[in-house]
Amino acid sequence: MGEELKIRYSAVEQAVTNIDNAAGSLDTELPTDAAGGNQLDVVERINELSHQLREIRDLYKEILAKNNQSVKKSLTSMEEADHQLSSSIKLR
C-alpha cells in the first residue's frame, strides 16, 4: 500500500463546472404542436414523441445536477480528510 493517491481538486471542480455549463445549454428546440389543427395519426405521434423527449431532457438535466452536487460533496469530504490526515502526519 505504498502508492499515493492524488486528487487534483481544481481539475475535478473544473470538470463539474463544465458539465453544469453543458447541461445548462442542453435546450433542444422541439415543436410543441407539429400541425396545429391537423389530426393525422403521424402528427399526433410526433407531438407525443416531442413531449416525451422534453421530459427525458429535463430528467437528464436533473440527474446531472444531482450527480454534480454529489461529486462536489465527495470532493469537499476528500479534501477535508486529506487536510486532517496531513495535519496528523505533521504532528508526529
Phi, psi and omega in degrees: 000037182272000181278146182258135178257118180246133176247123176271092187303316182295325179292320178293316178300319179295319179296318178295319177298318178298319178295317177302314180295318179295319179294324179295331180265008180275069178239098179274139178271104178249141180295140177273332178212108188289335185219015178062249183273000182288132184253021180296143180301321181296317180295319178297320179293320177298316178298319179296315179295320178298318178297315179297320179296321177297318179296317179297317179300315181295319177295320179299315179296322179294316179296318177301316181297316179295319179297317180295323176297318179297318178297317180297318178296317179297318180298316178297316179298316179296319180295317178296316179297321179298315180295318180296316179296318179298318180295318181291327177291321180293331181286341182285000000 
